[in-house]
């Protein structure tokens, strides 16, 4: 592609291209949103149903989630390298290379599932070190040890999901996701409260429900994979299953920075929950409610980010830089619209939202005040997610990883800790101080990621001009 011959678009042509890419992005994003909703809703269901068992079970699931969520973000993030890799091969019409990538990814998945199992099963000592309250400790430990038995299924589901997403084949994953949500609700109902002869396990039951759900989801995707003709041309089932070191290094070089970035972003929320554990059940439960609902809203910009990774990856593989520019613009426009709507809804209905999780007045009051911060950070979170998703589509992951570390752990968390638990700047603010730090970290990350995307895109265009 010669960029000099195609870069001079008339305003009307540029507008038409923007509208076209906006439509393509929305068409891709809608099933991704549905898929993410089903995945995120499982965590919300665990929280809500555990909360109706008891405030202690709610707090235990919150503390358990503070470990489980960063771990799964790290593992899922590493495997996310599959999506832009497959998208590039699709854009370049190098379909036979997709099957080889997936077979190599399975080796990485086996290692990650073993590490995840070991981490979750040996969690008691970490909780004891963090001085988690005695009533919470056994439930949180049991919750995570139950999830540990589902790690192979969770990893396998990730691999098959990212394969389908990279091929822009989202609908089957969406349908399996909603089936999983239904299974999760029923399993929680039975195992948390002890229906149909099952023991009432409380928060621990939520962990077993998560494991059962992911095994069923994995088997459903495998059945689809073996019976669909859409995968015939990618040579997925060739017998070459031996590990290839160079291919493994390529996948990990792309995936590890993504996984660390996801971990950095997710772990700051979870580490905050661990620090708040010493402040009592009301504070922990309030933080978990605000975080849980924030995670539900997070589905929209996250899905947009995933869609940008897929679309930009396809366009990068096909060297369609003009379309890519319009796709990124469309992403920012959609993100701004989502942020405005979400902020207005959260500000106006925060108390009612908190009441859906619990009937404890103290928890509702504190949780609704924390949700104001979630409304404020919708804008910066949307910008940084759009930028990061586009960068992953461009296979630019290492520098964004370092930018995230600086924004969250060198700026956001220290500021939050200082405001929440010390009197250095003002009287200790508790949970609100941490949320101010989160807002600051997200805003700085938005600036960093946008700057990086601008420079990376221009550099790729300039390189293409010389070809």
C-alpha positions as CSV (number, residue, x, y, z in Angstrom):
1,X,0.0,0.0,0.0
2,X,1.4,3.4,-1.0
3,X,0.2,5.9,1.6
4,X,1.2,8.9,-0.5
5,X,-1.4,7.9,-3.2
6,X,-4.2,7.4,-0.7
7,X,-3.7,9.7,2.1
8,X,-5.4,12.7,0.5
9,X,-9.0,12.1,1.3
10,X,-11.7,14.7,0.7
11,X,-13.8,15.7,3.8
12,X,-16.8,13.9,2.4
13,X,-14.8,10.7,1.7
14,X,-13.2,10.9,5.2
15,X,-16.6,11.3,6.7
16,X,-18.0,8.3,4.8
17,X,-15.0,6.2,5.9
18,X,-15.5,7.2,9.5
19,X,-19.2,6.2,9.3
20,X,-18.3,2.9,7.7
21,X,-15.7,2.1,10.4
22,X,-18.1,3.2,13.1
23,X,-20.7,0.8,11.8
24,X,-18.2,-2.1,11.5
25,X,-16.9,-1.4,15.0
26,X,-20.4,-1.4,16.5
27,X,-21.4,-4.6,14.6
28,X,-18.3,-6.3,16.1
29,X,-18.7,-4.7,19.6
30,X,-22.3,-5.6,20.3
31,X,-21.7,-9.4,20.5
32,X,-18.4,-8.7,22.4
33,X,-20.4,-6.6,24.9
34,X,-22.9,-9.5,25.3
35,X,-20.0,-11.9,25.9
36,X,-18.3,-9.7,28.4
37,X,-21.6,-9.1,30.1
38,X,-22.1,-12.8,30.7
39,X,-18.6,-13.1,32.0
40,X,-18.7,-10.1,34.3
41,X,-22.2,-10.9,35.4
42,X,-21.0,-14.2,36.9
43,X,-18.8,-12.2,39.4
44,X,-21.8,-9.9,40.2
45,X,-24.0,-13.0,40.8
46,X,-21.4,-14.4,43.1
47,X,-21.3,-11.2,45.0
48,X,-25.0,-10.6,45.2
49,X,-26.0,-14.1,46.1
50,X,-23.2,-14.4,48.7
51,X,-24.4,-11.1,50.2
52,X,-27.8,-12.5,50.7
53,X,-26.3,-15.4,52.5
54,X,-24.6,-13.1,55.1
55,X,-22.5,-10.0,55.3
56,X,-19.5,-12.2,56.3
57,X,-19.9,-14.3,53.1
58,X,-20.1,-11.1,51.0
59,X,-16.9,-9.8,52.6
60,X,-15.2,-13.2,52.2
61,X,-16.0,-13.3,48.5
62,X,-14.8,-9.7,48.2
63,X,-11.4,-10.7,49.8
64,X,-11.2,-13.9,47.7
65,X,-11.9,-11.9,44.5
66,X,-9.1,-9.6,45.4
67,X,-6.8,-12.5,44.6
68,X,-8.8,-14.3,42.0
69,X,-9.4,-11.3,39.7
70,X,-5.8,-10.2,39.3
71,X,-4.7,-13.8,38.8
72,X,-7.2,-14.4,36.1
73,X,-6.4,-11.0,34.5
74,X,-2.7,-12.0,34.4
75,X,-3.4,-15.5,32.9
76,X,-6.1,-14.2,30.5
77,X,-4.0,-11.3,29.5
78,X,-1.0,-13.5,28.5
79,X,-3.3,-15.6,26.4
80,X,-4.9,-12.5,24.9
81,X,-1.9,-12.4,22.6
82,X,-3.9,-15.0,20.6
83,X,-6.4,-12.4,19.5
84,X,-4.1,-9.9,17.6
85,X,-2.0,-12.7,16.3
86,X,-4.9,-14.5,14.8
87,X,-6.4,-11.2,13.6
88,X,-3.1,-10.3,11.8
89,X,-3.1,-13.7,10.1
90,X,-6.7,-13.3,9.0
91,X,-6.0,-9.8,7.6
92,X,-3.0,-11.1,5.7
93,X,-4.9,-14.2,4.6
94,X,-2.3,-16.5,6.2
95,X,-4.9,-18.9,7.6
96,X,-2.8,-22.0,7.9
97,X,-0.6,-20.2,10.5
98,X,-3.6,-19.8,12.9
99,X,-3.8,-23.5,13.8
100,X,-0.1,-23.7,14.6
101,X,-0.4,-20.6,16.9
102,X,-3.3,-22.3,18.8
103,X,-1.5,-25.6,19.2
104,X,1.5,-23.7,20.6
105,X,-0.8,-21.7,22.9
106,X,-2.1,-24.9,24.4
107,X,1.4,-25.6,25.9
108,X,1.4,-22.1,27.4
109,X,-2.1,-22.7,28.7
110,X,-1.1,-26.0,30.5
111,X,1.7,-24.2,32.3
112,X,-0.5,-21.3,33.3
113,X,-3.3,-23.5,34.6
114,X,-0.8,-25.4,36.8
115,X,0.6,-22.2,38.2
116,X,-2.9,-20.8,38.8
117,X,-3.9,-24.0,40.6
118,X,-0.9,-23.9,42.9
119,X,-1.4,-20.2,43.7
120,X,-5.0,-20.5,44.6
121,X,-4.5,-23.7,46.6
122,X,-1.8,-22.2,48.8
123,X,-3.6,-18.9,49.6
124,X,-4.2,-19.3,53.3
125,X,-0.7,-18.1,54.3
126,X,-1.1,-14.9,52.3
127,X,-4.4,-14.1,53.9
128,X,-2.9,-14.7,57.3
129,X,0.0,-12.4,56.5
130,X,-2.5,-9.7,55.4
131,X,-4.3,-10.0,58.8
132,X,-7.7,-10.9,57.2
133,X,-10.3,-11.0,59.9
134,X,-10.9,-14.5,61.5
135,X,-14.6,-14.9,60.4
136,X,-13.7,-14.1,56.8
137,X,-10.5,-16.2,56.5
138,X,-11.9,-19.8,56.1
139,X,-14.6,-18.8,53.7
140,X,-12.3,-16.7,51.5
141,X,-9.8,-19.6,51.5
142,X,-12.4,-22.2,50.6
143,X,-13.8,-20.0,47.9
144,X,-10.4,-19.8,46.1
145,X,-9.5,-23.4,46.6
146,X,-12.8,-24.4,45.0
147,X,-12.0,-22.2,42.0
148,X,-8.5,-23.8,41.7
149,X,-10.1,-27.0,40.4
150,X,-11.6,-25.0,37.5
151,X,-8.3,-23.5,36.3
152,X,-7.7,-25.9,33.4
153,X,-11.2,-25.2,32.1
154,X,-10.8,-21.5,32.5
155,X,-7.5,-21.5,30.6
156,X,-8.9,-23.7,27.9
157,X,-12.0,-21.5,27.5
158,X,-9.7,-18.5,27.1
159,X,-7.7,-20.1,24.3
160,X,-10.8,-21.1,22.3
161,X,-12.5,-17.7,23.0
162,X,-9.5,-15.7,21.8
163,X,-9.3,-17.9,18.7
164,X,-12.9,-17.1,17.8
165,X,-12.4,-13.4,18.6
166,X,-9.3,-13.1,16.4
167,X,-11.3,-14.6,13.5
168,X,-14.2,-12.1,14.3
169,X,-16.4,-15.1,15.0
170,X,-18.0,-13.7,18.2
171,X,-21.5,-15.2,18.2
172,X,-20.7,-18.7,19.4
173,X,-18.7,-17.4,22.3
174,X,-21.5,-15.1,23.2
175,X,-24.0,-17.9,23.2
176,X,-21.8,-20.1,25.3
177,X,-21.2,-17.2,27.7
178,X,-24.9,-16.8,28.3
179,X,-25.3,-20.5,28.8
180,X,-22.5,-20.2,31.4
181,X,-24.3,-17.4,33.2
182,X,-27.4,-19.5,33.5
183,X,-25.4,-22.4,34.8
184,X,-23.6,-20.1,37.3
185,X,-26.9,-18.7,38.7
186,X,-28.4,-22.1,39.2
187,X,-25.2,-23.5,40.7
188,X,-24.9,-20.6,43.1
189,X,-28.6,-21.0,44.1
190,X,-28.0,-24.7,44.9
191,X,-24.6,-24.5,46.5
192,X,-24.7,-21.2,48.4
193,X,-28.1,-21.8,50.0
194,X,-28.2,-25.6,50.1
195,X,-31.2,-26.4,47.9
196,X,-32.1,-29.8,46.4
197,X,-30.3,-31.7,49.1
198,X,-26.9,-29.9,48.6
199,X,-25.1,-28.5,51.7
200,X,-25.4,-24.8,52.2
201,X,-21.8,-23.7,51.5
202,X,-22.2,-19.9,51.5
203,X,-19.4,-18.1,49.8
204,X,-17.5,-21.3,49.3
205,X,-20.4,-22.5,47.1
206,X,-19.8,-19.5,44.8
207,X,-16.3,-20.8,44.2
208,X,-17.6,-24.3,43.3
209,X,-20.3,-22.8,41.0
210,X,-17.5,-20.9,39.1
211,X,-15.6,-24.1,38.6
212,X,-18.6,-26.1,37.4
213,X,-19.6,-23.3,35.0
214,X,-16.3,-23.0,33.3
215,X,-16.0,-26.8,32.7
216,X,-19.4,-26.8,31.0
217,X,-18.4,-23.7,28.9
218,X,-15.2,-25.3,27.8
219,X,-16.9,-28.5,26.7
220,X,-19.6,-26.5,24.8
221,X,-16.9,-24.6,22.8
222,X,-15.0,-27.8,22.1
223,X,-18.2,-29.4,20.7
224,X,-18.7,-26.4,18.5
225,X,-15.1,-26.4,17.3
226,X,-15.2,-30.0,16.3
227,X,-18.4,-29.6,14.4
228,X,-18.1,-26.2,12.7
229,X,-16.7,-26.0,9.1
230,X,-15.4,-22.4,9.8
231,X,-12.2,-23.8,11.2
232,X,-11.4,-26.2,8.3
233,X,-9.1,-23.8,6.5
234,X,-6.9,-22.9,9.5
235,X,-5.6,-26.5,9.9
236,X,-6.4,-26.5,13.7
237,X,-6.3,-30.3,14.0
238,X,-3.0,-31.1,12.4
239,X,-0.9,-33.6,14.4
240,X,2.0,-31.2,15.0
241,X,1.6,-30.8,18.7
242,X,5.3,-30.6,19.7
243,X,6.3,-27.3,21.3
244,X,8.3,-24.9,19.0
245,X,10.5,-22.7,21.2
246,X,10.6,-19.7,18.7
247,X,6.8,-19.7,18.4
248,X,6.3,-19.9,22.1
249,X,8.8,-17.0,22.6
250,X,6.9,-14.9,20.1
251,X,3.5,-15.5,21.8
252,X,4.9,-14.9,25.2
253,X,6.8,-11.7,24.1
254,X,3.4,-10.3,23.0
255,X,1.3,-11.8,25.7
256,X,3.3,-11.3,28.9
257,X,3.2,-7.5,28.7
258,X,-0.5,-7.7,28.1
259,X,-0.9,-10.0,31.1
260,X,1.2,-7.8,33.3
261,X,-0.8,-4.7,32.2
262,X,-4.1,-6.4,33.0
263,X,-2.6,-7.5,36.3
264,X,-1.4,-4.1,37.2
265,X,-4.8,-2.5,36.4
266,X,-6.8,-5.2,38.2
267,X,-4.5,-5.8,41.1
268,X,-4.6,-2.2,42.3
269,X,-8.3,-2.7,43.0
270,X,-7.7,-6.0,44.7
271,X,-4.8,-4.8,46.8
272,X,-7.0,-2.0,48.0
273,X,-9.5,-4.5,49.2
274,X,-6.9,-6.3,51.2
275,X,-5.7,-3.1,52.9
276,X,-9.4,-2.2,53.6
277,X,-10.0,-5.7,55.2
278,X,-8.5,-4.4,58.5
279,X,-11.1,-1.6,58.6
280,X,-14.0,-4.0,59.1
281,X,-16.9,-5.8,57.3
282,X,-18.9,-2.6,56.4
283,X,-15.9,-1.0,54.6
284,X,-14.9,-4.1,52.7
285,X,-18.5,-4.9,51.7
286,X,-19.0,-1.3,50.5
287,X,-15.9,-1.3,48.5
288,X,-16.8,-4.6,46.9
289,X,-20.3,-3.3,45.9
290,X,-18.8,-0.2,44.3
291,X,-16.1,-2.3,42.6
292,X,-18.6,-5.0,41.5
293,X,-21.0,-2.5,39.8
294,X,-18.0,-0.6,38.4
295,X,-16.9,-3.9,36.8
296,X,-20.3,-4.3,35.3
297,X,-20.2,-0.9,33.7
298,X,-16.6,-1.6,32.7
299,X,-18.0,-4.2,30.2
300,X,-18.8,-1.5,27.7
301,X,-15.4,0.2,27.3
302,X,-13.6,-3.1,27.7
303,X,-15.7,-4.7,24.9
304,X,-15.0,-1.7,22.8
305,X,-11.2,-2.1,23.5
306,X,-11.4,-5.8,22.5
307,X,-13.3,-4.9,19.3
308,X,-10.6,-2.3,18.5
309,X,-7.9,-5.0,19.0
310,X,-9.7,-7.3,16.5
311,X,-10.5,-4.6,13.9
312,X,-7.1,-2.9,14.1
313,X,-5.3,-6.3,14.0
314,X,-7.2,-7.3,10.8
315,X,-6.4,-3.9,9.3
316,X,-2.7,-4.1,10.3
317,X,-2.4,-7.5,8.7
318,X,-3.9,-6.2,5.5
319,X,-1.9,-2.9,5.8
320,X,-5.1,-0.8,5.6
321,X,-3.8,2.2,7.5
322,X,-6.4,4.8,6.4
323,X,-9.3,2.5,7.5
324,X,-7.4,1.9,10.8
325,X,-7.2,5.6,11.5
326,X,-10.9,5.9,11.0
327,X,-11.5,2.9,13.2
328,X,-9.6,4.4,16.0
329,X,-11.5,7.7,15.7
330,X,-14.8,5.8,15.8
331,X,-13.6,4.0,18.9
332,X,-13.0,7.3,20.7
333,X,-16.5,8.6,19.6
334,X,-18.2,5.5,21.0
335,X,-16.2,5.7,24.2
336,X,-17.2,9.3,24.8
337,X,-20.8,8.5,24.4
338,X,-20.6,5.5,26.7
339,X,-18.8,7.6,29.4
340,X,-21.4,10.3,29.4
341,X,-24.4,7.9,29.7
342,X,-22.7,5.8,32.4
343,X,-21.7,8.8,34.5
344,X,-25.2,10.3,34.5
345,X,-26.8,6.9,35.5
346,X,-24.4,6.3,38.3
347,X,-24.7,9.8,39.8
348,X,-28.5,9.6,39.8
349,X,-29.0,6.1,41.0
350,X,-26.1,5.2,43.2
351,X,-28.2,4.5,46.4
352,X,-30.6,2.3,44.5
353,X,-27.8,0.4,42.9
354,X,-26.2,-0.3,46.3
355,X,-29.5,-1.5,47.7
356,X,-29.6,-4.2,45.1
357,X,-26.6,-5.9,46.8
358,X,-27.6,-5.6,50.5
359,X,-30.1,-4.2,52.9
360,X,-27.5,-3.0,55.4
361,X,-28.0,0.8,55.7
362,X,-24.4,1.5,56.6
363,X,-23.1,-0.5,53.7
364,X,-25.5,1.2,51.3
365,X,-24.5,4.7,52.4
366,X,-20.8,4.2,52.1
367,X,-21.1,2.2,48.8
368,X,-23.2,4.9,47.2
369,X,-20.7,7.6,48.1
370,X,-17.9,5.5,46.5
371,X,-19.9,5.1,43.3
372,X,-19.5,8.8,42.6
373,X,-15.8,8.2,41.9
374,X,-16.8,5.4,39.5
375,X,-18.9,7.9,37.6
376,X,-16.0,10.4,37.4
377,X,-13.4,7.9,36.1
378,X,-15.6,6.7,33.2
379,X,-14.1,9.2,30.9
380,X,-10.4,8.5,31.6
381,X,-11.0,4.8,31.7
382,X,-12.7,4.8,28.3
383,X,-9.9,6.8,26.7
384,X,-7.1,4.6,28.1
385,X,-9.0,1.4,27.2
386,X,-9.5,2.5,23.6
387,X,-5.9,3.5,23.3
388,X,-4.6,0.2,24.8
389,X,-6.9,-1.9,22.7
390,X,-5.7,-0.2,19.5
391,X,-2.1,-0.6,20.6
392,X,-2.6,-4.4,21.1
393,X,-4.0,-4.5,17.6
394,X,-0.8,-2.9,16.5
395,X,1.2,-5.5,18.6
396,X,2.6,-2.7,20.7
397,X,2.5,-4.1,24.2
398,X,5.8,-3.6,26.1
399,X,5.9,0.2,26.4
400,X,2.2,0.4,27.3
401,X,2.9,-2.1,30.1
402,X,5.5,0.2,31.7
403,X,3.2,3.2,31.2
404,X,0.5,1.4,33.1
405,X,2.9,0.4,36.0
406,X,3.9,4.1,36.4
407,X,0.3,5.4,36.3
408,X,-1.2,2.9,38.7
409,X,1.6,1.9,41.1
410,X,4.0,4.9,41.1
411,X,1.2,7.5,41.1
412,X,-2.3,6.2,41.7
413,X,-1.7,3.7,44.6
414,X,0.8,5.8,46.6
415,X,-1.6,8.8,46.5
416,X,-4.6,6.6,47.4
417,X,-2.7,4.9,50.3
418,X,-1.6,8.3,51.6
419,X,-5.1,9.7,51.5
420,X,-6.8,6.6,52.8
421,X,-4.7,5.4,55.7
422,X,-2.4,8.3,56.8
423,X,-2.7,11.9,58.0
424,X,0.1,13.3,55.8
425,X,-2.1,15.3,53.5
426,X,-5.5,15.3,55.3
427,X,-7.2,13.2,58.0
428,X,-7.3,9.5,56.9
429,X,-10.2,9.2,54.5
430,X,-10.6,5.4,54.4
431,X,-12.0,3.9,51.2
432,X,-12.7,7.3,49.6
433,X,-9.0,8.1,49.7
434,X,-8.1,4.9,47.7
435,X,-10.8,5.8,45.1
436,X,-9.3,9.2,44.6
437,X,-6.0,7.5,43.9
438,X,-7.7,5.2,41.4
439,X,-9.2,8.2,39.6
440,X,-5.8,9.9,39.4
441,X,-4.1,6.8,38.1
442,X,-6.7,6.2,35.4
443,X,-6.5,9.8,34.3
444,X,-2.7,9.7,34.0
445,X,-2.9,6.3,32.2
446,X,-5.3,7.8,29.7
447,X,-2.8,10.6,28.8
448,X,0.1,8.1,28.6
449,X,-1.8,5.6,26.4
450,X,-3.2,8.2,24.0
451,X,0.3,9.7,23.5
452,X,1.7,6.2,22.9
453,X,-1.0,5.4,20.3
454,X,-0.4,8.6,18.4
455,X,3.3,8.0,18.1
456,X,3.0,4.3,17.3
457,X,0.4,4.8,14.6
458,X,2.4,7.6,12.9
459,X,5.6,5.5,13.1
460,X,3.8,2.5,11.4
461,X,2.4,4.8,8.7
462,X,5.8,6.3,8.0
463,X,7.4,2.9,7.8
464,X,4.7,1.8,5.4
465,X,5.4,4.8,3.1
466,X,9.0,3.7,2.6
467,X,7.9,0.2,1.4
